[in-house]
Amino acid sequence: MVTWKEATDYAVWLTSKTGHQYRLPTEAEWERAFQPGANAPDPASRDREWTCSEYRQTYGGQEQRCADRLPEAVAIRGHTWRAGADPLSDDLEFRVVRLP
């Protein structure tokens, strides 16, 4: 369980160690990866995961990109829900995306 900054710092560290570029997934990427039929986690899971996208109550394009600064609220995702979280919260999990 980490803060948004710790998760993004890990992606930077992993990039420097491997030579491959890593980052947190955008909210849109997270959603596509967990569509029915994808290799998704247990639907009963209550996991809460960071994305790199700024949270807004309605979609307006921000879900397609990573925030370029520390946002007031970061989009977090679970199996069938979305919400916003304070980026200083330290009780969320994360996964990274390896860029081609």
C-alpha positions as CSV (number, residue, x, y, z in Angstrom):
1,M,0.0,0.0,0.0
2,V,1.6,3.2,-1.2
3,T,0.9,6.9,-2.1
4,W,0.5,8.0,-5.7
5,K,3.9,9.6,-5.6
6,E,5.5,6.4,-4.3
7,A,3.8,4.4,-7.1
8,T,5.0,6.9,-9.8
9,D,8.5,7.0,-8.3
10,Y,8.6,3.2,-8.5
11,A,7.8,3.4,-12.2
12,V,10.6,5.9,-12.8
13,W,13.0,3.7,-10.8
14,L,12.0,0.6,-12.7
15,T,12.5,2.4,-16.0
16,S,16.1,3.4,-14.9
17,K,16.9,-0.2,-13.9
18,T,15.5,-2.0,-16.9
19,G,15.9,0.4,-19.8
20,H,12.2,-0.1,-20.6
21,Q,9.8,2.7,-20.0
22,Y,7.1,2.1,-17.3
23,R,4.3,4.2,-15.8
24,L,1.0,3.8,-14.1
25,P,-1.9,3.0,-16.4
26,T,-4.3,5.8,-17.5
27,E,-7.8,5.3,-16.2
28,A,-8.9,4.4,-19.8
29,E,-6.2,1.7,-20.1
30,W,-7.1,0.3,-16.7
31,E,-10.7,0.1,-17.8
32,R,-9.9,-1.6,-21.1
33,A,-7.6,-4.2,-19.4
34,F,-10.5,-5.2,-17.1
35,Q,-13.2,-5.6,-19.6
36,P,-15.1,-8.9,-19.6
37,G,-13.0,-11.6,-21.1
38,A,-9.7,-9.9,-20.2
39,N,-7.3,-11.6,-17.7
40,A,-8.9,-9.6,-14.9
41,P,-8.7,-10.2,-11.1
42,D,-11.5,-11.8,-9.2
43,P,-14.6,-9.7,-9.6
44,A,-15.3,-9.9,-5.9
45,S,-12.0,-8.2,-5.2
46,R,-12.1,-5.0,-3.3
47,D,-8.7,-3.8,-4.5
48,R,-8.3,-0.1,-5.0
49,E,-5.5,0.8,-7.5
50,W,-3.9,4.0,-8.6
51,T,-4.0,5.3,-12.2
52,C,-1.9,8.1,-13.6
53,S,-5.0,10.1,-14.6
54,E,-6.5,13.1,-12.8
55,Y,-10.0,12.4,-11.4
56,R,-13.0,14.3,-12.5
57,Q,-16.6,13.2,-11.8
58,T,-17.4,13.2,-15.6
59,Y,-15.1,12.0,-18.4
60,G,-13.6,14.9,-20.4
61,G,-10.5,13.4,-21.9
62,Q,-8.4,13.4,-18.7
63,E,-9.0,9.6,-18.4
64,Q,-7.0,9.1,-21.6
65,R,-3.7,10.7,-20.3
66,C,-1.4,10.9,-17.3
67,A,-1.5,14.0,-15.2
68,D,1.5,16.1,-15.8
69,R,1.6,17.4,-12.2
70,L,0.4,16.2,-8.8
71,P,-3.4,16.5,-9.2
72,E,-5.8,17.4,-6.4
73,A,-7.5,14.1,-7.0
74,V,-6.2,11.0,-8.8
75,A,-8.6,8.5,-10.5
76,I,-8.6,5.2,-8.7
77,R,-10.2,2.0,-10.0
78,G,-11.6,-1.2,-8.7
79,H,-13.2,-4.0,-10.6
80,T,-16.5,-2.2,-11.4
81,W,-16.1,1.2,-10.0
82,R,-14.1,4.4,-10.1
83,A,-13.5,7.2,-7.7
84,G,-11.1,10.0,-6.8
85,A,-8.5,9.9,-4.1
86,D,-6.1,12.3,-2.4
87,P,-2.7,11.5,-3.9
88,L,-1.3,11.5,-0.4
89,S,-3.5,8.5,0.6
90,D,-1.2,5.6,1.4
91,D,-3.7,2.7,1.3
92,L,-3.8,1.9,-2.4
93,E,-2.2,-0.7,-4.6
94,F,-0.8,-0.2,-8.1
95,R,0.4,-1.9,-11.2
96,V,2.5,-0.5,-14.0
97,V,2.3,-0.5,-17.8
98,R,5.4,-1.2,-19.9
99,L,5.4,1.0,-22.9
100,P,6.5,-0.4,-26.3
